[in-house]
Amino acid sequence: MSAKFNIAEKKEGSIEIDTSSETVDSSESSRYGRETWARKTEYLLSMIGYCVGLGNIWRFPYICLRNGGGAFLIPYLFFLITCGIPLYFLEVSVSQFLGKGVVYFSEVAPIFRGLGFGMAIASVFFAFYYNIITNWILYYIVNSFFNPLPWSTCENSWNSKYCVDERHKTSSNMTVNTTLDRGIQPALTIITSNTSDDPIGSNTHLIMSVEEFWKRQVLQMSSGLHDIGYFPWHLPVCYLVAWIIIFLCLMKGVVYITATLPYLLLTVLIIRGLTLPGGIDGIAYYYKPKFERLIDKQVWLEAVLQVFYSLGPCWGGLITMSSYTKFTNNCLRDAVILSLVSEGTSLYGGMAVFVILGFMASNLNLPIDQVVQSVDAGYVFCKQKTKMFKDKIWKSDLGPGLGFIAYPEAL
């Protein structure tokens, strides 16, 4: 309890200090004019739920793979220490000191006027496009109840005649069988009734069924601007459902589930993947360093972008949630711990993806780099009778869709 000091001058020039009963409540709620977090655990889990998301589990694995694997961790950790953690601590500490939301962030200095509004507007646009990824996930959840799984066969309306499923069968009169040529490399043999020297065509792309489901059914990608295609009615419906779920989560508060459940699911997938053939090889390939990539400036650029993408500074979310903490909270310790947890989840999520891809490579009897490669990879086909087929191209443009292909294939 602090006293309010009223200072008044007497006519003799002396000063009188009035320590009357009028006092100021020093509680955190009165100080900020708003409530604070009831428990420190809720604050930490909310911050983890904000930072840890699809950027860690969906985006990081393919970013790490295409930029040198284990060598990518060098620029990644460098920018985490020099940029990520300092900015994270800056936003947490300033918002905790002000005790106000992102719109009032400009009260730190006049030069920041309008910065809070800019972050709020950017977050609105970010939420609309980011939630599109959630509606893809919902569509996969709905389709996971069908038997057989729609992405496991080539007998659906969206499959092309060049589709290959896990039984190595195409949707046309061609059958693709796995053949092991131990003298050279694993290869695919095409058995067909066509007597042509080139039954498929020199420009043919063989595509896995799980990838065709992703591109031709979920996204319904057309061949170009000249091909308008059909309206994907399932995506707007899933998008609406996604927003309803988000509203219910915010209304009821399920942070104890949403922040911890991903770790449980990732652990289950990693343990299960390690028991499958090729799982350990997938993790080894994921962390295999390619140090020659470090001289490429694009690797360093994508490293700093991934740090910002996964930690989430400059978006306003960190400022808003930290403004509800107590004034005496140790924000430096929180900033370091939460940053390390977020980036550690990126590495952990990548293990879950590549342990699955290692199993896929073992199942298809192919090298891992040909399974996960984001560019065109050539396959050498075996001889059929006395004729050699021309080299074909297996089209695999995974990139950001890597998680949407690896997880369904494993499950």
C-alpha positions as CSV (number, residue, x, y, z in Angstrom):
1,M,0.0,0.0,0.0
2,S,1.4,3.3,-1.0
3,A,0.3,6.7,0.3
4,K,-0.7,9.6,-1.8
5,F,1.4,12.6,-0.9
6,N,-0.3,16.0,-1.0
7,I,2.2,18.8,-0.8
8,A,0.9,22.3,0.2
9,E,2.8,25.4,1.1
10,K,1.9,27.2,4.4
11,K,2.1,30.9,4.5
12,E,5.3,30.6,6.5
13,G,6.9,28.9,3.5
14,S,7.1,25.5,5.2
15,I,5.9,22.3,3.5
16,E,3.3,20.0,4.9
17,I,3.1,16.3,3.9
18,D,-0.4,14.9,4.1
19,T,-0.4,11.1,4.7
20,S,-4.1,10.7,4.7
21,S,-6.1,7.6,4.3
22,E,-6.4,8.0,0.5
23,T,-4.3,5.3,-1.1
24,V,-3.6,3.7,-4.4
25,D,-4.2,0.0,-5.1
26,S,-1.0,-1.5,-6.3
27,S,-2.5,-4.7,-7.7
28,E,-1.6,-5.7,-11.3
29,S,-5.2,-5.4,-12.5
30,S,-5.5,-1.8,-11.3
31,R,-2.2,-0.9,-12.6
32,Y,-3.0,-2.0,-16.1
33,G,-6.7,-1.4,-16.0
34,R,-7.0,-5.0,-17.3
35,E,-6.8,-8.5,-16.1
36,T,-3.7,-10.6,-16.1
37,W,-3.0,-14.3,-16.8
38,A,-4.5,-16.4,-14.0
39,R,-1.6,-18.9,-14.3
40,K,1.8,-18.7,-15.7
41,T,1.2,-22.0,-17.4
42,E,-1.6,-20.6,-19.5
43,Y,0.6,-17.8,-20.7
44,L,3.5,-20.1,-21.6
45,L,1.2,-22.6,-23.4
46,S,-0.6,-19.7,-25.3
47,M,2.8,-18.4,-26.5
48,I,3.9,-21.9,-27.5
49,G,0.6,-22.4,-29.4
50,Y,1.1,-19.1,-31.2
51,C,4.7,-19.7,-32.2
52,V,4.6,-23.5,-32.8
53,G,2.4,-24.2,-35.8
54,L,2.5,-25.1,-39.4
55,G,5.6,-23.0,-40.0
56,N,7.5,-25.5,-37.8
57,I,5.9,-28.8,-38.9
58,W,4.8,-28.0,-42.4
59,R,7.3,-25.5,-43.7
60,F,10.6,-26.1,-42.0
61,P,11.3,-29.7,-43.2
62,Y,11.4,-28.8,-46.9
63,I,13.2,-25.5,-46.3
64,C,15.9,-27.4,-44.4
65,L,16.1,-30.1,-47.0
66,R,16.5,-27.9,-50.0
67,N,19.1,-25.7,-48.3
68,G,21.7,-28.1,-47.2
69,G,20.1,-30.4,-44.6
70,G,22.1,-30.4,-41.4
71,A,24.3,-27.5,-42.7
72,F,21.2,-25.3,-42.9
73,L,21.2,-25.3,-39.0
74,I,24.3,-23.2,-39.0
75,P,22.7,-20.0,-40.5
76,Y,19.5,-20.9,-38.9
77,L,21.0,-20.9,-35.3
78,F,23.0,-17.8,-36.2
79,F,19.9,-15.8,-37.1
80,L,18.0,-17.2,-34.2
81,I,20.6,-15.9,-31.7
82,T,21.3,-12.6,-33.4
83,C,17.8,-11.7,-34.6
84,G,15.1,-14.1,-33.4
85,I,15.6,-14.1,-29.6
86,P,16.5,-10.3,-29.4
87,L,13.3,-9.3,-31.3
88,Y,11.2,-11.8,-29.3
89,F,12.5,-10.3,-26.1
90,L,12.0,-6.8,-27.3
91,E,8.3,-7.3,-28.1
92,V,7.7,-9.3,-24.9
93,S,9.4,-6.8,-22.6
94,V,7.9,-3.6,-24.2
95,S,4.3,-5.0,-24.1
96,Q,4.7,-6.2,-20.6
97,F,5.9,-2.7,-19.5
98,L,3.1,-0.9,-21.3
99,G,0.4,-3.4,-20.4
100,K,-1.5,-2.5,-23.6
101,G,-2.3,-4.1,-26.9
102,V,-0.6,-3.9,-30.2
103,V,-2.6,-0.8,-31.3
104,Y,-1.0,1.2,-28.5
105,F,2.6,0.1,-29.3
106,S,3.3,3.5,-30.7
107,E,3.3,4.9,-27.1
108,V,6.9,3.7,-26.8
109,A,8.1,6.5,-29.1
110,P,6.4,9.0,-31.5
111,I,8.4,7.5,-34.4
112,F,6.4,4.2,-34.0
113,R,3.1,5.9,-34.6
114,G,0.9,3.8,-36.8
115,L,3.2,0.7,-36.4
116,G,0.6,-1.0,-34.2
117,F,-2.2,-0.5,-36.7
118,G,0.1,-1.8,-39.4
119,M,0.8,-5.0,-37.5
120,A,-2.9,-5.5,-36.7
121,I,-3.9,-5.1,-40.4
122,A,-1.2,-7.5,-41.5
123,S,-2.3,-10.1,-39.0
124,V,-5.9,-9.9,-40.3
125,F,-4.7,-10.7,-43.9
126,F,-2.3,-13.3,-42.5
127,A,-5.1,-15.1,-40.6
128,F,-7.3,-15.4,-43.7
129,Y,-4.6,-17.0,-45.9
130,Y,-3.1,-19.1,-43.1
131,N,-6.4,-20.7,-42.3
132,I,-6.6,-22.0,-45.8
133,I,-4.0,-24.5,-44.8
134,T,-6.3,-25.6,-41.9
135,N,-9.1,-26.3,-44.3
136,W,-6.8,-28.6,-46.4
137,I,-6.2,-30.5,-43.2
138,L,-9.9,-30.7,-42.4
139,Y,-10.5,-32.1,-45.9
140,Y,-7.9,-34.8,-45.3
141,I,-9.5,-35.6,-41.9
142,V,-12.9,-36.2,-43.6
143,N,-11.4,-38.4,-46.3
144,S,-9.4,-40.4,-43.8
145,F,-12.7,-42.1,-42.8
146,F,-13.2,-43.7,-46.2
147,N,-12.1,-47.2,-46.9
148,P,-10.0,-47.5,-49.0
149,L,-8.3,-44.2,-48.4
150,P,-8.9,-42.1,-51.5
151,W,-5.2,-41.2,-51.9
152,S,-4.1,-44.8,-51.7
153,T,-5.5,-45.9,-55.1
154,C,-5.4,-44.9,-58.7
155,E,-9.1,-45.8,-59.4
156,N,-10.7,-42.5,-58.7
157,S,-12.1,-39.9,-61.1
158,W,-9.3,-37.4,-60.5
159,N,-6.5,-39.9,-61.2
160,S,-4.6,-39.7,-64.5
161,K,-3.4,-42.7,-66.5
162,Y,0.1,-42.1,-65.2
163,C,-0.9,-42.5,-61.6
164,V,1.0,-45.1,-59.5
165,D,-0.3,-46.3,-56.1
166,E,1.4,-48.2,-53.3
167,R,0.6,-51.4,-55.1
168,H,2.5,-50.0,-58.1
169,K,-0.5,-50.2,-60.4
170,T,-1.6,-47.5,-62.8
171,S,-5.2,-46.5,-63.7
172,S,-4.8,-47.6,-67.3
173,N,-3.8,-50.8,-68.9
174,M,-0.2,-50.4,-67.6
175,T,1.1,-52.2,-64.6
176,V,4.2,-50.8,-62.8
177,N,6.1,-53.4,-60.8
178,T,9.0,-52.8,-58.5
179,T,12.1,-54.6,-59.8
180,L,15.4,-54.8,-57.9
181,D,18.4,-54.6,-60.1
182,R,21.2,-55.1,-57.6
183,G,23.8,-54.6,-60.2
184,I,22.8,-51.1,-61.1
185,Q,20.0,-49.5,-59.0
186,P,16.3,-50.0,-58.2
187,A,14.1,-49.4,-61.2
188,L,10.5,-49.6,-62.3
189,T,9.5,-52.1,-65.0
190,I,6.5,-51.2,-67.2
191,I,4.4,-54.1,-68.4
192,T,1.9,-53.2,-71.1
193,S,0.0,-54.7,-74.0
194,N,1.1,-51.8,-76.2
195,T,3.8,-52.9,-78.7
196,S,5.2,-49.5,-79.2
197,D,8.8,-48.8,-78.4
198,D,7.6,-45.9,-76.2
199,P,4.2,-46.9,-74.9
200,I,3.9,-43.9,-72.5
201,G,5.5,-41.2,-74.5
202,S,8.9,-39.5,-74.0
203,N,7.4,-36.6,-72.1
204,T,5.3,-38.7,-69.6
205,H,5.3,-37.9,-65.9
206,L,4.6,-40.7,-63.5
207,I,2.9,-39.4,-60.3
208,M,2.2,-41.2,-57.0
209,S,-1.5,-41.5,-56.1
210,V,-1.0,-39.6,-52.9
211,E,0.4,-36.7,-54.9
212,E,-2.4,-36.8,-57.4
213,F,-4.9,-36.6,-54.6
214,W,-3.2,-33.5,-53.3
215,K,-2.9,-31.7,-56.6
216,R,-5.9,-32.9,-58.7
217,Q,-8.5,-33.4,-56.0
218,V,-7.7,-31.2,-53.0
219,L,-6.2,-28.2,-54.9
220,Q,-7.8,-29.1,-58.2
221,M,-4.9,-27.4,-60.0
222,S,-5.6,-26.7,-63.7
223,S,-3.1,-26.7,-66.5
224,G,-3.0,-22.9,-66.8
225,L,-5.0,-19.8,-67.1
226,H,-6.7,-21.1,-70.2
227,D,-8.1,-23.9,-68.2
228,I,-10.6,-22.5,-65.7
229,G,-11.6,-25.9,-64.3
230,Y,-14.4,-26.5,-61.8
231,F,-15.3,-24.7,-58.6
232,P,-13.8,-26.6,-55.6
233,W,-16.9,-26.5,-53.4
234,H,-15.3,-28.6,-50.7
235,L,-12.7,-26.0,-49.9
236,P,-15.1,-23.1,-49.0
237,V,-17.1,-25.5,-46.8
238,C,-14.0,-26.7,-45.0
239,Y,-12.9,-23.1,-44.7
240,L,-16.1,-22.1,-43.0
241,V,-15.8,-25.1,-40.6
242,A,-12.2,-24.1,-39.8
243,W,-13.3,-20.6,-38.7
244,I,-16.1,-22.0,-36.6
245,I,-13.6,-24.3,-34.8
246,I,-11.3,-21.4,-34.2
247,F,-14.1,-19.3,-32.8
248,L,-15.1,-22.2,-30.4
249,C,-11.5,-22.7,-29.3
250,L,-11.1,-19.0,-28.5
251,M,-14.4,-18.8,-26.7
252,K,-13.8,-21.8,-24.5
253,G,-10.0,-21.8,-24.3
254,V,-8.4,-25.1,-25.1
255,V,-4.8,-24.1,-25.0
256,Y,-3.9,-27.1,-22.7
257,I,-4.9,-29.4,-25.6
258,T,-3.9,-27.4,-28.7
259,A,-0.4,-26.6,-27.4
260,T,0.5,-30.1,-26.2
261,L,-1.3,-32.5,-28.5
262,P,1.0,-31.9,-31.5
263,Y,4.0,-33.1,-29.5
264,L,2.1,-36.3,-28.6
265,L,1.2,-36.9,-32.2
266,L,4.7,-36.2,-33.5
267,T,6.2,-38.5,-30.9
268,V,3.8,-41.3,-31.9
269,L,4.7,-40.9,-35.6
270,I,8.4,-40.8,-34.9
271,I,8.4,-43.9,-32.7
272,R,6.2,-45.8,-35.2
273,G,8.4,-44.6,-38.1
274,L,11.6,-45.8,-36.4
275,T,10.1,-49.3,-36.2
276,L,9.5,-49.4,-39.9
277,P,12.2,-50.2,-42.5
278,G,14.1,-47.2,-43.7
279,G,13.0,-44.9,-40.9
280,I,16.4,-44.3,-39.5
281,D,17.8,-43.7,-43.1
282,G,15.2,-41.0,-43.5
283,I,16.4,-39.1,-40.4
284,A,20.0,-39.6,-41.4
285,Y,19.3,-38.1,-44.9
286,Y,17.4,-35.2,-43.2
287,Y,20.3,-34.1,-41.1
288,K,23.1,-35.0,-43.6
289,P,25.0,-31.7,-44.0
290,K,25.8,-30.3,-47.4
291,F,28.3,-27.6,-46.4
292,E,28.8,-26.5,-50.0
293,R,25.3,-24.9,-49.8
294,L,26.5,-22.4,-47.2
295,I,28.2,-20.3,-49.9
296,D,24.8,-19.7,-51.4
297,K,23.3,-16.4,-50.2
298,Q,19.8,-17.8,-50.8
299,V,20.4,-20.3,-48.0
300,W,21.1,-17.5,-45.5
301,L,18.1,-15.6,-46.7
302,E,15.7,-18.5,-46.2
303,A,17.2,-19.2,-42.8
304,V,16.4,-15.7,-41.5
305,L,12.9,-15.9,-43.1
306,Q,12.2,-19.2,-41.4
307,V,13.2,-17.7,-38.0
308,F,10.7,-14.9,-38.5
309,Y,8.1,-17.2,-39.9
310,S,8.2,-19.6,-37.0
311,L,8.8,-17.2,-34.0
312,G,6.2,-14.7,-35.2
313,P,7.7,-11.3,-34.2
314,C,6.4,-8.1,-35.9
315,W,2.9,-9.6,-36.3
316,G,1.4,-8.3,-33.0
317,G,0.5,-11.7,-31.4
318,L,3.5,-11.7,-29.0
319,I,2.7,-8.1,-28.0
320,T,-1.0,-8.8,-27.3
321,M,-0.5,-11.9,-25.2
322,S,2.5,-10.5,-23.3
323,S,0.6,-7.3,-22.4
324,Y,-1.5,-9.5,-20.0
325,T,1.5,-10.6,-17.9
326,K,2.4,-9.2,-14.6
327,F,4.8,-6.3,-14.4
328,T,7.3,-8.3,-12.4
329,N,7.3,-11.3,-14.7
330,N,10.8,-12.5,-15.8
331,C,10.3,-11.8,-19.5
332,L,13.9,-12.4,-20.5
333,R,13.8,-16.0,-19.2
334,D,10.5,-16.5,-21.0
335,A,11.8,-15.2,-24.3
336,V,14.8,-17.5,-24.3
337,I,12.8,-20.6,-23.3
338,L,9.9,-20.0,-25.7
339,S,12.2,-19.3,-28.6
340,L,14.2,-22.5,-28.0
341,V,11.0,-24.5,-27.6
342,S,9.6,-23.1,-30.9
343,E,12.7,-23.8,-32.9
344,G,13.3,-27.1,-31.3
345,T,9.8,-28.1,-32.5
346,S,10.9,-27.4,-36.0
347,L,13.7,-29.9,-35.8
348,Y,11.4,-32.4,-34.1
349,G,8.7,-32.0,-36.7
350,G,11.2,-32.5,-39.5
351,M,12.1,-35.8,-38.0
352,A,8.5,-37.0,-38.1
353,V,8.3,-36.1,-41.8
354,F,11.6,-37.7,-42.9
355,V,11.2,-40.8,-40.9
356,I,8.1,-41.4,-42.9
357,L,9.8,-40.5,-46.2
358,G,12.6,-43.0,-45.3
359,F,9.9,-45.7,-45.0
360,M,8.4,-44.6,-48.3
361,A,11.8,-44.9,-50.0
362,S,12.3,-48.4,-48.6
363,N,8.8,-49.4,-49.6
364,L,9.3,-48.2,-53.2
365,N,12.9,-49.6,-53.2
366,L,14.2,-46.2,-54.3
367,P,16.8,-43.8,-53.0
368,I,15.4,-41.2,-50.6
369,D,16.6,-38.2,-52.7
370,Q,14.4,-39.5,-55.6
371,V,11.4,-39.7,-53.3
372,V,11.6,-36.3,-51.8
373,Q,13.3,-34.3,-54.5
374,S,11.5,-31.1,-55.3
375,V,12.7,-31.0,-58.9
376,D,12.3,-33.5,-61.8
377,A,14.3,-36.7,-61.2
378,G,15.1,-39.2,-63.9
379,Y,14.4,-42.9,-63.5
380,V,16.1,-45.6,-65.6
381,F,13.6,-48.2,-66.6
382,C,14.4,-51.9,-67.0
383,K,14.5,-53.7,-70.2
384,Q,11.3,-55.4,-71.4
385,K,11.9,-58.2,-73.8
386,T,14.8,-57.0,-76.1
387,K,13.9,-53.3,-76.2
388,M,14.9,-50.5,-73.8
389,F,12.4,-47.8,-73.0
390,K,13.5,-44.3,-73.2
391,D,14.4,-42.5,-69.9
392,K,11.2,-41.2,-68.3
393,I,10.7,-38.5,-65.8
394,W,9.0,-39.0,-62.4
395,K,7.4,-35.7,-61.7
396,S,7.6,-34.8,-58.0
397,D,7.1,-31.2,-57.2
398,L,6.6,-31.5,-53.5
399,G,7.9,-28.3,-52.0
400,P,5.3,-26.9,-49.5
401,G,3.1,-29.9,-50.1
402,L,5.7,-32.3,-48.7
403,G,3.8,-32.7,-45.4
404,F,0.5,-33.2,-47.2
405,I,2.1,-36.1,-49.1
406,A,4.3,-37.7,-46.5
407,Y,1.8,-37.9,-43.6
408,P,-1.1,-39.4,-45.6
409,E,1.2,-41.9,-47.2
410,A,2.4,-43.1,-43.8
411,L,-1.0,-43.1,-42.2
